[in-house]
Every structure is written in C-alpha cells, then in structure tokens.
Amino acid sequence: MSALLEVRDLSVRFGDSRVVAGVDFEIEPGECLAIVGESGSGKSVTARSILGLAGTGARVQASVLRFDTTNLLDASPRRLRGLRGREIGFVSQGALVALDPLLPVGREVADTLRIHTSLTPRQRQTRVVELLAEAGVPEPGLRAAQRPDELSGGLRQRAVIASAVAMRPRLLIADEPTTALDTTVQAGILELLDRLRADGTAILLISHDLAVVSRLASRIAVMEQGRIVETGATAQVLQAPRHPYTRRLIAAVPTDRPRGSRLTVAPVAPAVEVPHDVVLEARGLVRRFGSRTAADDVSFTLERGRTLGVVGESGSGKTTVARLVLGLEHPDAGDVRLLGEPWSSARERDRRVRRPRIGAIYQDALSSFDPRLTVGQILADALSGGRSRRADVSELLLQVGLDPSLARRRPRFLSGGQQQRVAIARAIAPRPDILVCDEPVSSLDVSVQAQVLDLLDDLQRSHGLSYLFITHDLGVVRHMSDDVLVMRDGRVLESGATETVFSAPRQDYTRALIDAAPRIG
C-alpha cells in the first residue's frame, strides 16, 4: 500500500533559526504515527507545515511533501483550504482557547459542514449533535447551544475534536488531542480515533503523553531539537529504546513511580520539620447553579506538609470545590475553615488580609498573567504590591529553577514549562501555607512535567507547603498525593490513603477510572 502522506527532508526556518531539520516519515491509510518530544523539539511545527500553517515568517522546504497526489509545497492557498477540514482534519494544540468565545460551540462544528457539504441548516444541526455525542459530550443538544466559557476544559476539547472529524477526513493531524481530558473521556476519545483509524483514516498524533501514544500509535518518531533521533514500532521504542533521549523521556513518566521518588536527576531539597496540624477543613460543602448541584455535601481535611489529590471526570465538581476553598465562590451550605478559623463564612474584607495564606496554580498559566506585565513585574506584584526589591524577584526565579534574566521578558515569550514555573513562583511569593493546584501539569510535555512535579515536591519539603492537587491524570495523582478524594456528580464517592484507594478501590466507579487510565506498554 502506498503512503497517503510522505515527508522527506523537511526543514523549517524562522529567520536564521532552523527549528526542523531533515525530517522524514510517511503514513499509510489506517496507520497512526506518533511524534513525541519535549516542548520546542519541532513536533508541532512539523505537523502544521503539512497544512501550510507553519506560521508567519516560516520558510518550509522539503524534497517531498505529498498528500495523496497533491504536492503540498506547490499547492495554492485555495487548494490547501479545500484540503483542510474535508481531506485533512486538524486538532490544534491549545484547544482550550481554540473556540470562538462569542459563538455557540455547535456553530463551530457546523461551520465545517456548511463549508464542505450541501446539508440544510436542520440537517447540519442534527449532525452536529451526533458528532458531539460521538466525541463524548454529555447532553450534546444542550451543549451545542452554549458558548465555550460555559463549558469545562474537557468539554471544549471534545468540541474541537468533533469539529476536526466532522468530514471523516482521510488524514487526521491531532496535536495533543487528549490534553485536559479525564481518564474515562480520554479512553472514549482514543476509541473514537481508533475507530477512524480502523476505517482507513491515517493519523498523525502529536502528544507528550506516552501512555496515550502506547494505546493508539502503530509507530513512534522521537524528536529532539528539530530532528528525529529514533523511530520504530511503538512497543520497540517504548520497551527497548535505543537513544538516550528516548530513555530520559520514558524515565520521566510518573505512572507507577511511588510517592516521593525522583523523576529527574536534580538533587533533592532538604526537608523541614512540620507539625501535622490541620490547615484546611471543608465541612458539608454544597454549591448549586440553578437546578444543578456542583458540590454536594463535600467534606475533607488537609494537614500541613501533605498533599490531598482530587480526581474525577469532567463535571464531577473538582474545580467547584477548588473555588469554594479559595473563597472565589460562596457555598450554599457548609463551610471552609482555614488554619482553624472561619474562611468561607467570613466577610471579604476580613478574608483579604488572610488571602496570602492560600494560593493557586492553574492549568493555563499564560491566560492567568496580565499580558502587559513582564515576569519581574508579575512577581513583584505578588511579593508586596509592586514594592519588592529586584533581589527578591531574582531569588523567587532561582527557587523555581529559572534564570533571573527572564524577569525582563513577558510571559508569552517563554516556553510552556517556563510559564508554569513563573506561575508557581507567583503562587509561593506571599509564603502561603496552602496551594490549590488545578491541573498544573496537564499541558506540559513529559520531561517538563517531571521537572515541575519534582519542583513542587522540593517546595513542599523545604517550605512545609500543603497541596490540594486536582488532576485528571491518575499517574500524576498517585505519584504526588498522600491521600485522595474520588468525586462523581458533585459528591465524594471514595476517599483514603492514595495507595489504598488505588490498590483496593471499594467503588466500581473508582475501579473504572483506574482501569481506563492509559499505561505505557
């Protein structure tokens, strides 16, 4: 069978900088090739070059860049627009912000059908609901009418995937298609992609999640600094990697790595002695939004220097609980106590002086920064309302493993890993007792994720921090947490010591979550 996509000696430059060099691969119908590597390795630029979307100022060269019978290097913009959506589907990285905030998500999916089919508006509407359901969106008719800001990150991701596969394209380029999805929904998306592959769709998968790659890909190409350093059958690359870089990537995966073990070779920070007193207590929390109960009688305690993981599917109430704990939402019933004193029931003017005691790290670090400010200004503001010394900012950057010279840059000019480290630096600047970590590493590649997880461990040891750690990644939560809550439909379904819950779950739902989690091999 001849290759549907053939790439030979692909090179991409931006000015004098060459970001992709001498890349070769091909994909046949019904095959999935995964490209893996760290941020900045060139994998996303490689994928976008196929579509003519490498970016402003990009110079793309290749001896062969062919899709079926079309020479993509010589194709006109009109021809490329005709291929995109109909023949080649694309799930872009950063799907959380890929949707138009002013349009209902159903309109986004319908646009592909409007451009490439002769379906009537009513037929398009019916097909949109079917596509959203296929992508694992619950209540698809209702969700189609909602704007992106009314959906969770996982639901937005599924809507983007529904749009990309609307035309059943012959080639699907999927750049991090399961980022931000919980394990059961992730499993559903992988099953959808596998069905497309079984029906003959060729898939180019870009992913930092080696477990996802293990489940879906036929072959793997490993990229480092713009070059493919290793390629082969999935099992061979993951189980017997030949290149040192590949071995480092696999070693950084937190799945099955016990609590407290090191994911990188950096030295372990010295530990401080901390009393195991309760620093955060939630009692009977209830939060309703109209007829929907997002948190229903949620109770837990968090001790100083320990980590409480919170897992569950999208819509289970994890983020609502985080907002209640941070005092960003007021409970309809129940209360939160911070360091032994009333928190949720206190007046905001009384809470304001205590807010530095509890901080937050969010999934999308870049969106949490004021784009007008430099890194130094962001950290100075977090330290003391903008009156801190330059030395204090430098010390913060050093604590999170960043060069103090980055203080002069704006966050958008940093890599994803650097942005997340700045977010951590901002969070620890006021010397909090507690950090609420809401999906803090889900968008990071595996090696950067390992560095950030080790950094959080080091900060906990050296500062006695307590973490409320929310994530959909069961490998991460098992590696990071002392105790865990499993949430479903706003309620705590199961809780206990992490190893106990993972090794002997009492609830069928917990067992299903664990079984659905992808694993390497």
LUMDREN-283378 format. One record per residue (C-alpha): residue number from 1; chain; x, y, z. Coordinates in nm, 4 decimals. Layout:
// LUMDREN-283378
   num   cadena         px         py         pz
   NUM        A          X          Y          Z
...
***
This chain:
// LUMDREN-283378
   num   cadena         px         py         pz
     1        A     0.0000     0.0000     0.0000
     2        A     0.1399     0.3422    -0.0950
     3        A     0.1728     0.6115     0.1685
     4        A    -0.1095     0.8644     0.1950
     5        A     0.1317     1.1208     0.3417
     6        A     0.5004     1.1314     0.2518
     7        A     0.7523     1.3712     0.4067
     8        A     1.1176     1.3746     0.3015
     9        A     1.3954     1.6069     0.4236
    10        A     1.1547     1.8589     0.5753
    11        A     1.3204     2.1777     0.7002
    12        A     1.1544     2.4792     0.8618
    13        A     1.3281     2.8094     0.9376
    14        A     1.2188     3.1280     1.1092
    15        A     1.4745     3.3893     1.0066
    16        A     1.8170     3.2454     1.0843
    17        A     1.6769     2.9865     1.3236
    18        A     1.6185     2.6344     1.1894
    19        A     1.3560     2.4616     1.4070
    20        A     1.3041     2.1493     1.1926
    21        A     1.5886     1.9798     1.0059
    22        A     1.5917     1.6771     0.7736
    23        A     1.2698     1.5155     0.8967
    24        A     1.1500     1.2033     0.7105
    25        A     0.8362     0.9960     0.7656
    26        A     0.5323     0.8559     0.5896
    27        A     0.1871     0.7385     0.6949
    28        A    -0.0306     0.4840     0.5188
    29        A    -0.4118     0.4726     0.5310
    30        A    -0.5283     0.3131     0.8562
    31        A    -0.1959     0.3789     1.0317
    32        A    -0.1176     0.6021     1.3297
    33        A     0.2273     0.7589     1.3583
    34        A     0.3037     0.9439     1.6824
    35        A     0.5651     1.2162     1.7071
    36        A     0.6863     1.2702     2.0637
    37        A     0.9393     1.5048     2.2181
    38        A     0.9817     1.7978     2.4518
    39        A     0.8393     2.1458     2.4007
    40        A     1.0450     2.3179     2.1335
    41        A     1.1520     1.9915     1.9699
    42        A     0.9741     2.0878     1.6483
    43        A     0.6908     1.8360     1.6521
    44        A     0.4025     2.0871     1.6302
    45        A     0.5773     2.2946     1.3629
    46        A     0.6280     1.9746     1.1635
    47        A     0.2563     1.8930     1.1862
    48        A     0.1433     2.2447     1.0953
    49        A     0.3828     2.2602     0.7983
    50        A     0.1831     1.9842     0.6315
    51        A    -0.1234     2.2109     0.6360
    52        A     0.0582     2.5247     0.5241
    53        A     0.0141     2.6674     0.8753
    54        A     0.3734     2.6735     0.9979
    55        A     0.3387     3.0398     1.0929
    56        A     0.4240     3.3914     0.9815
    57        A     0.7777     3.4146     0.8502
    58        A     0.8252     3.0372     0.8224
    59        A     1.0346     2.9046     0.5344
    60        A     0.9317     2.5451     0.4638
    61        A     1.1465     2.3280     0.2387
    62        A     1.1389     1.9565     0.1572
    63        A     1.2422     1.7202    -0.1190
    64        A     0.8944     1.5611    -0.0856
    65        A     0.5859     1.6920     0.0946
    66        A     0.2956     1.4995    -0.0581
    67        A    -0.0618     1.4190     0.0446
    68        A    -0.2047     1.1546    -0.1893
    69        A    -0.1421     1.3089    -0.5341
    70        A    -0.1087     1.6687    -0.4103
    71        A     0.2327     1.8323    -0.3796
    72        A     0.1724     2.0380    -0.0658
    73        A     0.4717     2.2657    -0.1279
    74        A     0.3322     2.3826    -0.4617
    75        A    -0.0359     2.3778    -0.3661
    76        A    -0.2195     2.7098    -0.3903
    77        A    -0.3779     2.8646    -0.0791
    78        A    -0.7178     2.7785    -0.2285
    79        A    -0.6196     2.4134    -0.2731
    80        A    -0.4876     2.3961     0.0845
    81        A    -0.8100     2.5483     0.2186
    82        A    -1.0025     2.2848     0.0250
    83        A    -0.7966     2.0061     0.1812
    84        A    -0.8209     2.1394     0.5363
    85        A    -1.1357     2.0146     0.7042
    86        A    -1.2528     1.7920     0.4168
    87        A    -0.9480     1.5730     0.3442
    88        A    -0.7194     1.6628     0.6347
    89        A    -0.8650     1.7209     0.9794
    90        A    -0.6731     1.9137     1.2433
    91        A    -0.6998     1.9150     1.6211
    92        A    -0.4824     2.2080     1.7229
    93        A    -0.2730     2.2356     2.0355
    94        A    -0.4281     2.4717     2.2880
    95        A    -0.7829     2.3578     2.2188
    96        A    -0.8950     2.5267     2.5425
    97        A    -0.8676     2.8625     2.3629
    98        A    -0.9269     2.7401     2.0059
    99        A    -1.3018     2.8060     2.0080
   100        A    -1.4533     3.1465     1.9275
   101        A    -1.5721     3.2811     2.2662
   102        A    -1.8652     3.4622     2.1025
   103        A    -2.0148     3.1644     1.9179
   104        A    -2.2040     2.8605     2.0469
   105        A    -1.9837     2.5538     2.0185
   106        A    -2.2365     2.3899     1.7873
   107        A    -2.1823     2.6712     1.5384
   108        A    -1.8084     2.5954     1.5347
   109        A    -1.8757     2.2320     1.4438
   110        A    -2.1457     2.3265     1.1931
   111        A    -1.9109     2.5615     1.0048
   112        A    -1.7090     2.2663     0.8733
   113        A    -2.0291     2.1057     0.7456
   114        A    -2.1507     2.4354     0.5978
   115        A    -1.8278     2.4884     0.4020
   116        A    -1.7812     2.1345     0.2748
   117        A    -2.1334     1.9862     0.2386
   118        A    -2.4728     2.0727     0.0937
   119        A    -2.6607     1.9803     0.4104
   120        A    -2.9537     2.2014     0.5066
   121        A    -2.9338     2.4000     0.8317
   122        A    -3.1643     2.1475     1.0023
   123        A    -2.9548     1.8557     0.8769
   124        A    -2.6369     2.0282     0.9948
   125        A    -2.7884     2.0820     1.3381
   126        A    -2.8778     1.7134     1.3651
   127        A    -2.5308     1.6088     1.2510
   128        A    -2.3638     1.8474     1.4998
   129        A    -2.5472     1.6815     1.7886
   130        A    -2.4397     1.3384     1.6579
   131        A    -2.0746     1.4487     1.6297
   132        A    -2.0700     1.5959     1.9807
   133        A    -2.2196     1.2737     2.1176
   134        A    -1.9550     1.0669     1.9338
   135        A    -1.6852     1.2827     2.0936
   136        A    -1.8218     1.2034     2.4406
   137        A    -2.0088     1.5284     2.5102
   138        A    -2.2987     1.4651     2.7533
   139        A    -2.6321     1.6344     2.6721
   140        A    -2.4998     1.7280     2.3246
   141        A    -2.8136     1.9184     2.2246
   142        A    -2.7811     2.1457     2.5278
   143        A    -2.4036     2.1863     2.4957
   144        A    -2.4265     2.2769     2.1252
   145        A    -2.6150     2.5927     2.2227
   146        A    -2.3639     2.7004     2.4890
   147        A    -2.0601     2.9251     2.4478
   148        A    -1.7097     2.7951     2.5286
   149        A    -1.6933     2.9827     2.8608
   150        A    -1.9943     2.7798     2.9787
   151        A    -1.8101     2.4502     2.9242
   152        A    -1.5324     2.2818     3.1171
   153        A    -1.1911     2.2451     2.9582
   154        A    -1.2638     1.8801     2.8822
   155        A    -1.5910     1.9629     2.7069
   156        A    -1.4208     2.2313     2.4955
   157        A    -1.1553     1.9802     2.3959
   158        A    -1.4207     1.7333     2.2847
   159        A    -1.5991     2.0001     2.0809
   160        A    -1.2752     2.0760     1.8941
   161        A    -1.2313     1.7059     1.8181
   162        A    -1.5910     1.6809     1.6954
   163        A    -1.5230     1.9642     1.4507
   164        A    -1.1992     1.8052     1.3279
   165        A    -1.3589     1.4682     1.2475
   166        A    -1.6856     1.6070     1.1098
   167        A    -1.5964     1.5230     0.7484
   168        A    -1.4355     1.1871     0.8309
   169        A    -1.1056     1.3126     0.6841
   170        A    -0.8591     1.0745     0.5193
   171        A    -0.5783     1.2187     0.7335
   172        A    -0.6233     1.3479     1.0865
   173        A    -0.3474     1.5561     1.2425
   174        A    -0.4090     1.5500     1.6158
   175        A    -0.1856     1.7813     1.8202
   176        A    -0.2322     1.6874     2.1878
   177        A    -0.5938     1.5693     2.1339
   178        A    -0.6481     1.4337     2.4856
   179        A    -0.4884     1.7088     2.6950
   180        A    -0.7215     1.8138     2.9814
   181        A    -0.9473     1.5095     2.9456
   182        A    -1.0200     1.2812     3.2389
   183        A    -0.9356     0.9141     3.2043
   184        A    -1.2760     0.7792     3.1023
   185        A    -1.3404     1.0534     2.8480
   186        A    -0.9821     1.0176     2.7253
   187        A    -1.0477     0.6473     2.6752
   188        A    -1.3612     0.7333     2.4748
   189        A    -1.1685     0.9753     2.2517
   190        A    -0.8969     0.7171     2.1928
   191        A    -1.1637     0.4635     2.0979
   192        A    -1.3126     0.7171     1.8541
   193        A    -0.9728     0.7832     1.6986
   194        A    -0.9025     0.4105     1.6825
   195        A    -1.2340     0.3512     1.5016
   196        A    -1.1405     0.6190     1.2483
   197        A    -0.8028     0.4527     1.2041
   198        A    -0.9655     0.1097     1.1623
   199        A    -1.1925     0.2591     0.8931
   200        A    -0.8862     0.3741     0.6999
   201        A    -0.8099     0.7204     0.8354
   202        A    -0.4369     0.7929     0.8644
   203        A    -0.3498     0.9667     1.1926
   204        A    -0.0503     1.1841     1.2751
   205        A    -0.0564     1.2065     1.6540
   206        A     0.1441     1.4724     1.8379
   207        A     0.1471     1.4017     2.2093
   208        A     0.3558     1.4419     2.5233
   209        A     0.1575     1.1590     2.6868
   210        A     0.3486     0.8374     2.6189
   211        A     0.0666     0.6271     2.7638
   212        A    -0.1767     0.7722     2.5078
   213        A     0.0792     0.7086     2.2349
   214        A     0.1168     0.3495     2.3560
   215        A    -0.2559     0.2870     2.3191
   216        A    -0.3103     0.4397     1.9747
   217        A     0.0083     0.4584     1.7691
   218        A     0.1446     0.1926     1.5348
   219        A     0.4847     0.3634     1.5134
   220        A     0.6674     0.6358     1.7061
   221        A     0.9098     0.9034     1.5890
   222        A     1.1060     1.0749     1.8674
   223        A     1.2103     1.4360     1.8007
   224        A     1.4858     1.6289     1.9720
   225        A     1.5914     1.9813     1.8703
   226        A     1.4192     1.9624     1.5317
   227        A     1.5464     1.6174     1.4293
   228        A     1.4043     1.2670     1.4531
   229        A     1.6513     1.0755     1.6705
   230        A     1.4667     0.7440     1.6897
   231        A     1.1803     0.5768     1.5088
   232        A     1.0247     0.2323     1.5152
   233        A     0.7303     0.0190     1.6169
   234        A     0.5593     0.1510     1.9308
   235        A     0.6383    -0.1483     2.1503
   236        A     1.0033    -0.1498     2.0454
   237        A     1.0572     0.2220     2.1131
   238        A     0.8784     0.2251     2.4488
   239        A     1.0085    -0.1054     2.5848
   240        A     1.3618    -0.1093     2.4401
   241        A     1.4554     0.2495     2.3496
   242        A     1.7911     0.2863     2.1768
   243        A     1.8543     0.6609     2.2063
   244        A     1.9495     0.8202     2.5428
   245        A     1.6958     1.0996     2.4857
   246        A     1.4131     0.8471     2.4423
   247        A     1.5219     0.6709     2.7603
   248        A     1.5082     1.0020     2.9506
   249        A     1.1560     1.0723     2.8253
   250        A     1.0305     0.7328     2.9394
   251        A     1.2050     0.7615     3.2772
   252        A     1.0198     1.0906     3.3423
   253        A     0.6714     0.9323     3.3295
   254        A     0.5218     0.9425     3.6841
   255        A     0.2915     0.6409     3.6397
   256        A     0.3860     0.3614     3.8827
   257        A     0.6557     0.5782     4.0419
   258        A     0.5985     0.5787     4.4204
   259        A     0.5281     0.8876     4.6270
   260        A     0.8453     1.0813     4.6972
   261        A     1.0558     0.9170     4.4262
   262        A     1.2546     1.1398     4.1924
   263        A     1.1521     1.1820     3.8274
   264        A     1.4634     1.3785     3.7322
   265        A     1.8275     1.3658     3.8356
   266        A     1.8217     1.7030     4.0136
   267        A     1.9232     1.6952     4.3834
   268        A     1.6541     1.6558     4.6464
   269        A     1.5752     1.9671     4.8512
   270        A     1.6340     1.9406     5.2278
   271        A     1.3187     1.8780     5.4264
   272        A     1.1902     2.0924     5.7097
   273        A     1.0162     1.9540     6.0142
   274        A     0.6461     2.0394     6.0116
   275        A     0.3715     1.9590     6.2613
   276        A     0.0874     1.7631     6.1032
   277        A    -0.1837     2.0024     6.2147
   278        A    -0.4949     2.0586     6.0022
   279        A    -0.4531     2.3667     5.7818
   280        A    -0.7723     2.3328     5.5770
   281        A    -1.1069     2.1804     5.6621
   282        A    -1.4188     2.1551     5.4450
   283        A    -1.7434     2.0524     5.6122
   284        A    -2.0592     1.9617     5.4209
   285        A    -1.9962     2.1936     5.1254
   286        A    -2.2907     2.2431     4.8903
   287        A    -2.2907     2.4639     4.5795
   288        A    -2.5819     2.4874     4.3382
   289        A    -2.6054     2.6544     3.9981
   290        A    -2.9737     2.6699     3.9137
   291        A    -3.1061     2.3146     3.9175
   292        A    -2.7558     2.1614     3.9055
   293        A    -2.5709     2.0731     4.2256
   294        A    -2.1984     2.1065     4.1528
   295        A    -2.0854     2.0228     4.5076
   296        A    -2.2996     1.8047     4.7316
   297        A    -2.2015     1.7529     5.0977
   298        A    -1.8248     1.7585     5.0337
   299        A    -1.6056     1.7194     5.3429
   300        A    -1.2309     1.6678     5.3885
   301        A    -0.9269     1.7820     5.5870
   302        A    -0.5772     1.8714     5.4701
   303        A    -0.2762     1.8538     5.7018
   304        A     0.0345     2.0708     5.6914
   305        A     0.3047     1.9387     5.4579
   306        A     0.0773     1.6838     5.2917
   307        A    -0.0954     1.6543     4.9551
   308        A    -0.4620     1.5704     4.9030
   309        A    -0.5395     1.4632     4.5460
   310        A    -0.8843     1.5197     4.3936
   311        A    -0.9821     1.3133     4.0892
   312        A    -1.2987     1.2574     3.8902
   313        A    -1.4477     1.3086     3.5475
   314        A    -1.5196     1.6496     3.3938
   315        A    -1.8235     1.7928     3.5698
   316        A    -1.7621     1.5915     3.8870
   317        A    -1.7238     1.9098     4.0930
   318        A    -1.3436     1.9207     4.1355
   319        A    -1.2968     2.2798     4.0199
   320        A    -1.6075     2.3980     4.2059
   321        A    -1.4573     2.2622     4.5287
   322        A    -1.1309     2.4430     4.4470
   323        A    -1.3160     2.7725     4.4010
   324        A    -1.5029     2.7225     4.7297
   325        A    -1.1750     2.6552     4.9095
   326        A    -1.0156     2.9663     4.7555
   327        A    -1.3122     3.1804     4.8572
   328        A    -1.3999     3.2601     4.4950
   329        A    -1.7437     3.1006     4.5364
   330        A    -1.9691     3.1086     4.8412
   331        A    -2.1189     2.7741     4.9498
   332        A    -2.4971     2.7381     4.9695
   333        A    -2.4392     2.5183     5.2733
   334        A    -2.1421     2.4007     5.4763
   335        A    -1.8243     2.5905     5.5467
   336        A    -1.4468     2.6042     5.4967
   337        A    -1.2031     2.6687     5.7812
   338        A    -0.8532     2.7981     5.7038
   339        A    -0.5835     2.7442     5.9679
   340        A    -0.8502     2.6723     6.2255
   341        A    -1.0527     2.9890     6.1654
   342        A    -1.3720     3.0545     5.9653
   343        A    -1.2964     3.1226     5.5999
   344        A    -1.5993     3.0783     5.3746
   345        A    -1.8303     3.2432     5.6285
   346        A    -1.6014     3.5409     5.6901
   347        A    -1.6612     3.8794     5.5312
   348        A    -1.4418     3.9507     5.2309
   349        A    -1.2739     4.2479     5.3985
   350        A    -1.1708     4.0136     5.6811
   351        A    -1.0545     3.7451     5.4372
   352        A    -0.8440     3.9892     5.2364
   353        A    -0.5624     4.0100     5.4898
   354        A    -0.5524     3.6289     5.5112
   355        A    -0.5583     3.5580     5.1366
   356        A    -0.1779     3.5332     5.1105
   357        A    -0.2014     3.2174     5.3249
   358        A    -0.3674     3.0264     5.0390
   359        A    -0.2586     3.0448     4.6740
   360        A    -0.3389     2.8785     4.3433
   361        A    -0.1670     2.7352     4.0360
   362        A    -0.3873     2.6987     3.7292
   363        A    -0.3813     2.4780     3.4215
   364        A    -0.3441     2.7598     3.1677
   365        A    -0.0614     2.9628     3.3170
   366        A    -0.0362     3.2098     3.0290
   367        A    -0.4014     3.3128     3.0491
   368        A    -0.3597     3.3822     3.4211
   369        A    -0.0966     3.6542     3.3606
   370        A    -0.1555     4.0203     3.2723
   371        A    -0.0059     4.0287     2.9193
   372        A     0.1102     4.3885     2.9700
   373        A     0.3465     4.2979     3.2537
   374        A     0.6933     4.1470     3.2493
   375        A     0.7751     3.8427     3.4589
   376        A     0.9541     4.0680     3.7063
   377        A     0.6506     4.2965     3.7416
   378        A     0.4190     3.9971     3.7911
   379        A     0.6367     3.8586     4.0689
   380        A     0.6989     4.1975     4.2294
   381        A     0.3246     4.2490     4.2493
   382        A     0.2795     3.9085     4.4112
   383        A     0.5583     3.9767     4.6627
   384        A     0.4473     4.3081     4.8025
   385        A     0.2096     4.5003     4.5817
   386        A     0.4895     4.6011     4.3451
   387        A     0.7290     4.7429     4.6086
   388        A     0.9706     4.4474     4.6329
   389        A     1.3402     4.4630     4.5583
   390        A     1.4850     4.3223     4.2378
   391        A     1.6824     4.0758     4.4516
   392        A     1.3563     3.9291     4.5858
   393        A     1.2313     3.8617     4.2311
   394        A     1.5653     3.7044     4.1376
   395        A     1.5518     3.4789     4.4419
   396        A     1.1993     3.3651     4.3505
   397        A     1.3062     3.2789     3.9967
   398        A     1.6039     3.0840     4.1263
   399        A     1.3774     2.8905     4.3647
   400        A     1.1746     2.7602     4.0697
   401        A     1.4789     2.6866     3.8557
   402        A     1.4670     2.9897     3.6243
   403        A     1.7400     3.2330     3.5257
   404        A     1.6795     3.5758     3.6870
   405        A     1.7383     3.7370     3.3455
   406        A     1.3897     3.6121     3.2463
   407        A     1.2433     3.8821     3.4720
   408        A     1.2722     4.1259     3.1793
   409        A     1.0606     3.9113     2.9460
   410        A     0.6867     3.8972     2.9017
   411        A     0.5293     3.5551     2.9673
   412        A     0.4166     3.4997     2.6081
   413        A     0.7821     3.4780     2.5024
   414        A     0.8523     3.1889     2.7431
   415        A     0.8066     2.8167     2.6828
   416        A     0.5118     2.6370     2.8435
   417        A     0.7346     2.4925     3.1135
   418        A     0.8842     2.8323     3.1917
   419        A     0.5375     2.9894     3.2093
   420        A     0.4253     2.7256     3.4585
   421        A     0.7370     2.7842     3.6722
   422        A     0.6602     3.1567     3.6769
   423        A     0.3057     3.0704     3.7880
   424        A     0.4495     2.8614     4.0711
   425        A     0.6889     3.1416     4.1665
   426        A     0.3972     3.3850     4.1816
   427        A     0.1969     3.1413     4.3937
   428        A     0.4735     3.0925     4.6540
   429        A     0.5747     3.4612     4.6633
   430        A     0.3479     3.5542     4.9586
   431        A     0.4751     3.2457     5.1513
   432        A     0.1406     3.0633     5.1636
   433        A     0.0570     2.7633     5.3781
   434        A    -0.1621     2.6022     5.1119
   435        A    -0.1550     2.5847     4.7321
   436        A    -0.4567     2.4767     4.5301
   437        A    -0.3125     2.3148     4.2160
   438        A    -0.5802     2.2841     3.9463
   439        A    -0.4379     2.0701     3.6620
   440        A    -0.0930     2.2323     3.6997
   441        A     0.0944     1.9972     3.4611
   442        A    -0.1673     1.8645     3.2188
   443        A    -0.0467     2.0776     2.9261
   444        A     0.3254     2.0057     2.9749
   445        A     0.5354     1.7503     2.7917
   446        A     0.6547     1.4551     2.9953
   447        A     1.0063     1.5774     3.0747
   448        A     0.8959     1.9305     3.1700
   449        A     0.6081     1.7788     3.3691
   450        A     0.8623     1.5702     3.5610
   451        A     1.0684     1.8809     3.6377
   452        A     0.7606     2.0708     3.7633
   453        A     0.6405     1.7778     3.9765
   454        A     0.9859     1.7447     4.1315
   455        A     0.9874     2.1212     4.1894
   456        A     0.6525     2.1022     4.3711
   457        A     0.7883     1.8172     4.5827
   458        A     1.1003     2.0198     4.6658
   459        A     0.8969     2.3257     4.7629
   460        A     0.6773     2.1113     4.9850
   461        A     0.9810     1.9656     5.1611
   462        A     1.1596     2.2962     5.2085
   463        A     0.8575     2.5172     5.2892
   464        A     0.6165     2.2741     5.4556
   465        A     0.3506     2.3532     5.1937
   466        A     0.0187     2.1712     5.1772
   467        A    -0.1328     2.0962     4.8356
   468        A    -0.4898     2.0412     4.7219
   469        A    -0.3932     1.8739     4.3939
   470        A    -0.6643     1.8488     4.1266
   471        A    -0.5870     1.6462     3.8166
   472        A    -0.7398     1.4074     3.5648
   473        A    -0.4096     1.2177     3.5380
   474        A    -0.4217     0.9214     3.7741
   475        A    -0.0498     0.8516     3.7286
   476        A     0.0312     1.2034     3.8449
   477        A    -0.2098     1.1989     4.1388
   478        A    -0.0796     0.8621     4.2590
   479        A     0.2787     0.9859     4.2414
   480        A     0.2087     1.3194     4.4144
   481        A    -0.0625     1.2550     4.6742
   482        A    -0.0647     1.1201     5.0281
   483        A    -0.4437     1.0946     5.0287
   484        A    -0.7050     1.1117     4.7557
   485        A    -1.0718     1.2019     4.7053
   486        A    -1.2668     1.0472     4.4189
   487        A    -1.5557     1.2707     4.3099
   488        A    -1.8592     1.1993     4.0941
   489        A    -2.1631     1.4192     4.0285
   490        A    -2.0556     1.6644     4.2978
   491        A    -2.0133     1.4073     4.5730
   492        A    -1.7131     1.2407     4.7335
   493        A    -1.7583     0.8794     4.6298
   494        A    -1.4431     0.7386     4.7894
   495        A    -1.1521     0.8705     4.9944
   496        A    -0.8500     0.7435     5.1804
   497        A    -0.4761     0.6906     5.1630
   498        A    -0.3714     0.7048     4.7975
   499        A    -0.2116     0.3608     4.7760
   500        A    -0.5105     0.2027     4.9489
   501        A    -0.7592     0.3602     4.7083
   502        A    -0.5523     0.2687     4.4011
   503        A    -0.4643    -0.0862     4.5039
   504        A    -0.8009    -0.1818     4.6565
   505        A    -1.0762     0.0551     4.5370
   506        A    -1.4104    -0.0018     4.7053
   507        A    -1.6293     0.1600     4.4407
   508        A    -1.6914     0.0314     4.0881
   509        A    -1.6568     0.3878     3.9600
   510        A    -1.3090     0.4239     4.1089
   511        A    -1.2104     0.0891     3.9608
   512        A    -1.3407     0.2016     3.6199
   513        A    -1.1343     0.5225     3.6381
   514        A    -0.8202     0.3267     3.7207
   515        A    -0.8853     0.0663     3.4506
   516        A    -0.9485     0.3383     3.1880
   517        A    -0.6161     0.5134     3.2521
   518        A    -0.3712     0.4513     2.9646
   519        A    -0.0389     0.2942     3.0539
   520        A     0.2893     0.2511     2.8715
   521        A     0.3277    -0.0945     2.7217
***
